[in-house]
């Protein structure tokens, strides 16, 4: 997994590792080169729409469910206080049980460790 603290840093490193120049990558993912440059330098916020982030992820070769793909979406959401990553919003919109699950987790006051254990359990058994 590529380790960077901001969306722009992460995107720039991933773009370079994938062998893309700024202009070529920008055109490929449907951005103006100047906007991509400003995103990478943290001058403007990253895209927030799931469709645009999916194109970026696919262009970088981040497979669905990969840590890099999740990190891309999570870092994009970090720019908006309280925002939910766009890919998570899509899942929540499709599955009626998600609000119940989230309220249950909140009501039980699960710790970060307990959430990791729950995630491990789901990954192992489903």
C-alpha positions, -999 to +999 in steps of 0.1 A: +000+000+000+012+035-008+016+055+024+008+092+021-011+115+045-031+135+021-052+127-009-029+149-031+003+132-018-012+098-022-025+105-057+008+120-069+028+091-056+004+065-071+003+084-105+041+084-107+044+048-097+019+039-124+041+057-149+017+086-158+028+122-164+005+148-150-011+159-183-017+124-196-032+112-163-054+143-161-068+138-196-073+101-190-094+106-158-113+137-172-096+165-152-079+196-164-042+193-158-042+225-138-069+211-115-050+179-111-019+198-101-038+219-076-054+187-061-020+171-058-006+202-041-036+205-017-047+238-032-082+225-041-102+196-026-102+162-042-131+149-062-160+137-041-181+118-066-178+080-066-177+078-104-147+101-107-129+084-079-136+050-095-121+062-128-090+074-109-087+041-090-091+020-121-066+041-141-041+036-113-048-001-113-063-002-079-086-033-078-120-032-061-115-040-025-078-032-025-062-012+003-050+014-021-085+019-036-100+022-001-073+046+009-080+068-021-117+070-012-110+076+025-085+104+018-110+121-005-136+121+022-111+134+048-113+168+031-149+173+041-154+172+078-178+143+087-180+131+051-185+094+044-163+080+016-184+079-016-180+042-021-193+036+014-223+059+006-231+037-024-231+005-003-252+021+024-278+033-002-281-002-016-284-021+017-313-014+039-297-030+070-267-007+071-284+020+093-295-007+118-259-021+118-243+014+124-268+023+151-262-010+169-224-005+167-229+030+181-253+019+209-228-008+219-200+017+220-176-007+202-139+002+206-116+004+176-102-030+186-137-045+187-145-030+153-114-046+139-124-079+155-159-076+140-145-069+106-121-099+109-151-121+119-172-109+089-143-114+065-136-149+079-172-162+080-190-145+051 
